[in-house]
Amino acid sequence: MDIPLACQEQLLPGADLTRKYALAVSLGYQGVELRGRGDLALARRLPELRRARAAGVVMPTVCVEMDHFIGDFDPDRSRDAVDNLRSQLSVIAELGGVGAMTPAAWGMFSRRLPPFEPPRSPDGDRQVLVDALGTLGEHARAEGVTVFLEPLNRYEDHMVNRLDQAVELCRAVGSPAVRVAADTYHMNIEEDDPHAALRAAAPYLGHVQVSDSNRHQPGAGHLDWGALLATLDAIGYTGWLALECRLRGEPVAALRQAATALAQARPRRAAA
């Protein structure tokens, strides 16, 4: 099993991406996952990102970081999220990466608090997401990259919480450039059986983000990383693992702990 490991850029100490990447490599990572803020911020960083790529920095993916997303109740905010993702997909394509990921929404509404019922019906939610993902899928396919839909737990999003829900939306869109991103923290909350969920989603699984059960780095919680990586190996997963978490302890030591925990958990194949 040889799944490459990336670390999100904000977790890495360093004055610029070149220094961050050098540190990441020294700790056992192979790439840096970017963060894509709103107002087309990633496109404005292109001079910096081009210099980093020329210096050898590997930037496979970008994770959107905005205060509104494609499933927003406000059509203007939803369109703005789509526009930002289109731009991020173009940037990551120029950098030689594989794609950009987004949730349906984050912190927009919770069925756990009054008024309990959102202002848009489930059918309305679904149509907004299918339309947005269809638009993004067409753009991603033209750019040669992929848009990844990430389920979040029920306390952060009321629309897409499990891998099977994300897979259903991918099927509805019908584009090979729309795939699912799994996040081990959210799966720990929402999936009855994370391994069965990964196996069922395998044909649509394009990206995996990792953090432990407590949202800290792998090795700081109770997730069974050996079992999880064995499942990814068994389904033939060929994408990246990207560290997205909070760091417990001194940052460099925490990042080293995460890389070590994942390296030690990798399945070992017997010699022929």
C-alpha positions in Angstrom: 0.0 0.0 0.0 1.5 3.3 -1.0 -1.2 6.0 -0.5 0.6 9.4 -0.4 0.1 11.6 2.6 -0.5 15.4 2.5 -0.7 18.0 5.3 -2.9 21.0 5.1 -0.9 24.2 4.8 -2.1 26.0 7.9 -0.9 23.2 10.1 2.7 23.6 9.0 5.1 26.1 10.6 7.1 28.1 8.0 7.3 31.5 6.4 6.2 30.2 2.9 5.1 27.1 1.1 8.6 26.1 0.1 9.7 26.0 3.8 6.4 24.4 4.8 6.9 21.7 2.2 10.5 21.0 3.2 9.3 20.5 6.8 6.5 18.3 5.7 8.8 16.0 3.7 11.2 15.7 6.6 8.3 14.5 8.8 7.0 11.9 6.3 4.5 13.8 4.1 4.5 13.9 0.3 2.4 17.0 -0.3 0.6 20.1 1.0 -3.1 20.5 0.8 -4.1 24.1 0.2 -6.9 26.1 1.7 -9.2 28.0 -0.6 -10.8 31.1 0.9 -13.5 33.2 -0.6 -13.4 36.2 -2.8 -11.2 34.3 -5.3 -8.3 34.4 -2.8 -6.6 31.3 -4.2 -6.4 32.8 -7.7 -4.8 35.9 -6.2 -2.2 33.7 -4.7 -1.2 32.3 -8.1 2.2 34.1 -8.3 3.1 32.6 -4.9 1.8 29.1 -5.9 3.6 29.2 -9.2 6.9 29.9 -7.5 6.2 27.1 -5.0 5.5 24.6 -7.8 8.6 25.7 -9.7 10.5 25.0 -6.4 9.1 21.4 -6.4 6.3 21.8 -3.9 3.6 19.2 -4.5 0.1 20.6 -4.0 -2.4 17.9 -4.9 -5.7 19.3 -3.6 -7.4 22.4 -2.2 -10.0 22.4 0.6 -12.5 25.2 0.4 -12.5 27.6 3.5 -15.4 30.0 3.2 -18.4 31.2 5.3 -20.9 30.0 2.7 -21.0 26.9 0.4 -22.8 25.5 -2.6 -25.9 24.5 -0.6 -26.6 27.9 0.9 -30.2 28.9 1.3 -29.4 32.2 -0.3 -29.1 31.7 -4.1 -26.6 34.5 -4.4 -24.3 33.0 -1.8 -24.7 29.6 -3.4 -23.7 31.0 -6.8 -20.7 32.8 -5.2 -19.6 29.5 -3.7 -19.8 27.8 -7.1 -17.8 30.7 -8.7 -15.1 30.4 -6.0 -14.9 26.6 -6.5 -14.7 27.0 -10.3 -11.7 29.3 -9.7 -10.1 26.9 -7.3 -10.5 24.0 -9.7 -8.7 26.0 -12.4 -5.9 27.0 -10.0 -5.3 23.4 -8.8 -5.4 22.2 -12.4 -2.6 24.7 -13.3 -0.6 23.4 -10.3 -0.8 19.8 -11.5 -3.2 18.8 -8.7 -6.1 16.5 -8.7 -9.0 18.5 -7.4 -10.9 20.6 -4.9 -13.3 19.6 -2.1 -16.3 21.2 -0.5 -19.1 20.3 1.9 -22.7 21.0 1.0 -22.7 23.6 3.8 -21.2 24.2 7.2 -22.8 25.7 10.3 -25.8 26.9 8.2 -28.6 25.0 9.9 -29.0 22.2 12.5 -32.0 20.0 13.0 -30.8 19.7 16.6 -31.9 23.2 17.5 -35.1 25.2 17.1 -36.8 25.7 14.7 -35.7 22.1 13.8 -37.1 22.2 10.3 -35.0 24.1 7.7 -36.6 26.7 5.4 -36.0 24.6 2.3 -37.4 21.1 1.7 -35.2 18.0 1.3 -36.1 17.9 -2.4 -35.1 21.6 -2.6 -31.8 20.9 -0.9 -31.1 18.1 -3.3 -31.9 20.1 -6.4 -29.6 23.0 -5.3 -26.8 20.5 -4.7 -27.3 18.6 -8.0 -27.4 21.8 -10.0 -24.2 23.2 -8.3 -22.3 19.9 -8.6 -23.4 19.6 -12.2 -22.0 23.0 -13.1 -18.8 22.3 -11.1 -18.5 18.8 -12.7 -18.5 20.2 -16.2 -15.8 22.8 -15.3 -13.7 20.2 -13.5 -13.9 17.8 -16.4 -12.8 20.5 -18.8 -9.9 21.3 -16.5 -8.9 17.7 -16.1 -9.5 17.7 -12.3 -12.2 16.6 -9.9 -14.6 18.2 -7.4 -15.0 16.2 -4.2 -18.2 16.4 -2.1 -17.4 15.9 1.6 -20.1 14.8 4.1 -20.0 16.5 7.4 -21.5 15.4 10.7 -25.1 16.3 11.7 -24.0 19.1 14.0 -22.3 20.9 11.1 -24.5 20.2 8.1 -28.1 19.0 7.8 -27.9 17.9 4.2 -25.1 15.5 3.5 -23.8 13.5 6.6 -22.8 10.1 5.3 -20.9 8.7 2.3 -24.0 7.0 0.8 -25.7 10.4 0.7 -22.8 11.9 -1.2 -22.6 8.9 -3.5 -26.3 9.3 -4.4 -25.7 12.9 -5.4 -22.7 11.8 -7.5 -24.9 9.3 -9.3 -27.6 11.9 -9.8 -25.1 14.3 -11.4 -23.6 11.5 -13.5 -20.2 13.2 -14.1 -16.9 11.3 -13.6 -15.4 14.6 -12.4 -17.7 14.6 -9.3 -16.6 12.3 -6.6 -16.8 11.8 -2.8 -14.3 12.9 -0.1 -14.3 10.9 3.1 -13.3 12.5 6.4 -12.5 10.1 9.2 -13.7 12.4 12.0 -17.1 12.9 10.5 -17.4 9.2 9.6 -16.6 8.3 13.3 -19.8 10.2 14.2 -22.1 9.3 11.4 -21.3 5.9 9.9 -22.7 2.8 11.6 -19.8 0.9 10.1 -17.1 3.1 8.6 -15.4 0.1 6.8 -18.7 -1.0 5.2 -19.4 2.6 4.2 -16.0 2.9 2.5 -16.5 -0.4 0.7 -19.9 0.7 -0.6 -18.6 4.1 -1.7 -15.4 2.7 -3.3 -16.4 3.4 -7.0 -16.9 7.1 -6.1 -14.3 7.6 -3.4 -11.7 10.2 -4.7 -10.2 11.7 -1.6 -9.7 11.0 2.1 -9.1 13.5 4.9 -7.8 12.2 8.2 -8.1 13.2 11.9 -8.6 11.1 14.9 -11.8 10.6 16.9 -11.3 13.8 18.9 -10.5 15.9 15.8 -6.8 15.9 16.8 -4.0 14.3 14.9 -4.0 10.6 14.1 -2.6 8.8 17.1 -4.2 11.2 19.6 -7.6 9.5 19.7 -9.1 6.0 19.5 -9.5 5.3 15.8 -8.1 2.0 14.5 -5.8 3.3 11.8 -4.6 -0.1 10.9 -8.1 -1.3 10.1 -9.0 1.8 8.2 -5.9 1.7 6.0 -6.4 -2.0 5.4 -9.9 -1.2 4.2 -8.6 1.5 1.8 -6.0 -1.0 0.6 -8.7 -3.7 0.1 -10.9 -1.4 -2.1 -7.9 -0.3 -4.2 -8.0 3.3 -3.2 -5.5 5.3 -5.2 -6.0 8.9 -4.0 -4.4 10.9 -1.3 -4.7 11.0 2.5 -4.7 14.6 3.7 -4.3 15.6 7.3 -7.1 18.0 8.4 -7.2 18.3 12.2 -6.4 20.3 15.2 -2.9 19.7 16.6 -2.6 18.6 20.2 0.9 19.5 21.6 3.8 21.2 20.0 3.0 21.5 16.2 6.1 19.7 14.8 5.9 16.9 17.3 2.1 16.5 16.6 2.7 16.4 12.9 5.4 13.8 13.4 3.1 11.8 15.6 0.4 11.8 12.9 2.8 10.7 10.1 4.3 8.0 12.3 0.9 6.7 13.4 -0.2 6.4 9.8 3.1 4.9 8.5 3.0 2.3 11.2 -0.6 1.4 10.5 0.0 0.8 6.7 -0.7 -2.8 5.6 2.4 -4.8 5.0 2.4 -7.1 2.0 4.3 -10.4 2.3 7.3 -10.7 0.0 6.7 -12.9 -3.0 
